[in-house]
């Protein structure tokens, strides 16, 4: 075996052994890990709750999320400072850093960005007519073009703050592609699809 190859093999073996030793000696920071898990579960539950709330009401999360994140960061900072001798010791350092990273908003925001659909609700509104509340939502592509305007009806007046279970799909929904050509037309009545035309 040439000396160059032998030297390279020795270096690679040394690196593998060093990595194995690091993994073997590394210990899990259970407290920080559990805190990160609970934090991210709460973030996910908030996100799920937003999806079933009326748009106007869900705006409250603009304040809830930052407050929750700030409180979490303060608690984590205090715990990290009080336990720095153990948390940042050689054995716990790697697991601590990973857990603390998942206690920040960054992983949640990245996951949300990746999982975000190609369309989103850009605006919504309500009106009352003949004792019924009419609701609409304008859905747009990420590029800004309109995808569809959706309509619902609630069988009671002034139902602006009602949750989604009060509303039934109604009227005609016209779906457009990014070139503004019609791709599908759906007709609803009392929450049921009565007609569908695909272009």
C-alpha positions in Angstrom: 0.0 0.0 0.0 1.5 3.4 -0.9 2.5 5.6 2.0 0.1 8.4 1.0 -2.9 6.0 1.1 -1.7 4.6 4.4 -1.4 8.0 5.9 -4.9 9.0 4.7 -6.4 5.8 6.1 -4.8 6.5 9.5 -6.2 10.1 9.5 -9.7 8.8 8.5 -9.5 6.1 11.2 -8.5 8.7 13.8 -11.4 10.9 12.8 -13.9 8.0 13.1 -12.5 7.0 16.5 -12.7 10.6 17.7 -16.3 10.9 16.6 -17.2 7.5 18.2 -15.6 8.6 21.4 -17.6 11.9 21.4 -20.9 10.0 20.8 -20.0 7.4 23.5 -19.2 10.1 26.1 -22.1 12.4 25.1 -25.0 12.5 27.5 -28.6 13.6 26.9 -29.8 16.8 28.7 -33.1 15.4 29.6 -34.5 18.6 31.2 -33.7 20.8 28.1 -34.9 18.1 25.7 -38.3 17.7 27.5 -38.6 21.5 27.6 -38.0 21.6 23.9 -40.5 18.9 23.2 -43.2 20.6 25.2 -42.4 24.0 23.7 -42.8 22.6 20.1 -46.0 20.7 20.9 -47.6 23.9 22.2 -46.4 25.7 19.0 -48.0 23.0 16.9 -51.3 23.1 18.9 -51.4 26.9 18.5 -51.0 26.4 14.7 -53.7 23.8 14.6 -56.1 26.1 16.6 -55.5 28.9 14.2 -56.6 26.7 11.3 -60.1 26.3 12.7 -60.6 29.9 13.9 -62.2 32.7 11.9 -59.5 34.9 10.3 -60.5 38.0 12.3 -60.3 36.1 15.6 -57.0 34.3 14.7 -55.2 37.6 14.5 -54.9 37.4 18.3 -52.0 35.0 17.7 -49.9 37.9 16.3 -49.6 38.8 20.0 -49.7 35.3 21.6 -46.8 33.8 19.6 -44.2 36.5 20.3 -45.2 36.6 24.0 -44.9 32.8 24.2 -41.6 32.8 22.5 -40.2 35.6 24.7 -41.3 33.9 27.9 -39.8 30.6 26.7 -36.5 32.2 25.9 -36.4 33.9 29.3 -37.1 30.6 31.1 -34.5 28.7 29.0 -31.9 31.5 29.6 -32.5 31.3 33.4 -32.3 27.5 33.4 -29.2 27.6 31.3 -27.5 30.1 33.5 -28.4 28.3 36.7 -27.2 24.9 35.3 -24.4 26.1 33.1 -21.8 24.0 34.9 -23.6 20.8 34.0 -25.5 21.8 30.8 -22.3 23.1 29.1 -19.9 20.5 30.4 -18.2 18.3 27.8 -20.6 15.4 28.3 -23.8 17.5 27.9 -22.7 20.3 25.7 -23.9 18.9 22.3 -27.3 17.7 23.5 -27.8 21.0 25.4 -27.1 23.1 22.3 -29.4 21.0 20.1 -32.2 21.2 22.7 -31.8 24.9 23.2 -31.9 25.5 19.4 -35.3 23.7 19.4 -36.5 26.1 22.1 -36.2 29.0 19.7 -38.8 29.9 17.1 -36.4 29.1 14.2 -37.3 25.4 13.8 -41.0 26.1 14.0 -40.8 28.9 11.5 -38.7 26.8 9.1 -41.2 23.9 9.3 -44.1 26.2 8.8 -42.4 27.7 5.7 -41.6 24.3 4.2 -45.1 23.0 5.0 -46.9 26.1 3.8 -49.4 25.4 1.0 -49.0 27.1 -2.4 -52.1 29.3 -1.7 -53.2 31.2 1.4 -56.0 33.4 2.6 -55.2 37.0 1.8 -58.4 38.6 3.0 -61.9 37.9 4.4 -65.1 39.7 5.2 -68.6 39.3 6.6 -72.0 40.8 5.8 -75.5 40.2 7.2 -78.4 39.7 4.8 -82.0 38.4 5.6 -81.0 37.2 9.0 -78.0 35.3 7.7 -74.3 36.0 8.0 -72.3 35.8 4.7 -68.6 35.2 4.8 -66.0 35.3 2.0 -62.3 34.6 1.8 -60.0 35.5 -1.0 -57.2 32.9 -1.6 -54.1 33.9 -3.5 -51.0 32.2 -4.8 -47.6 33.0 -3.3 -47.0 35.2 -6.4 -50.1 37.3 -5.4 -52.6 36.2 -8.1 -56.1 35.2 -7.0 -56.7 31.5 -6.8 -60.4 31.4 -5.6 -62.9 33.4 -3.7 -64.8 31.2 -1.2 -68.2 31.8 0.3 -70.1 30.6 3.4 -73.4 31.2 5.0 -74.4 31.0 8.7 -78.0 30.7 9.7 -77.9 33.6 12.2 -77.1 37.3 12.0 -73.9 39.0 13.0 -71.9 35.8 13.3 -68.6 37.5 12.6 -66.9 35.9 15.7 -68.5 32.4 15.3 -66.2 29.5 14.7 -66.1 27.6 11.4 -68.7 25.0 12.5 -71.5 27.6 12.1 -70.8 28.2 8.5 -71.8 26.1 5.4 -70.3 26.4 2.0 -72.4 28.5 -0.4 -72.6 30.1 -3.8 -70.2 29.6 -6.7 -66.4 29.1 -6.2 -64.4 29.8 -9.3 -60.8 28.4 -9.3 -58.1 30.2 -11.4 -54.6 29.1 -12.3 -51.6 31.4 -12.1 -52.4 32.6 -15.7 -55.9 33.6 -14.5 -57.6 30.9 -16.5 -60.5 29.0 -15.0 -59.6 25.5 -13.9 -62.7 24.5 -11.9 -66.1 25.8 -10.9 -67.9 24.5 -7.8 -71.5 25.3 -6.8 -72.6 24.8 -3.2 -75.9 25.0 -1.5 -76.4 24.4 2.2 -72.9 23.2 2.6 -73.2 20.5 -0.1 -71.5 20.4 -3.5 -74.3 20.5 -6.1 -72.3 20.9 -9.3 -68.7 20.8 -10.4 -67.2 21.7 -13.7 -63.6 21.0 -14.5 -62.0 22.9 -17.4 
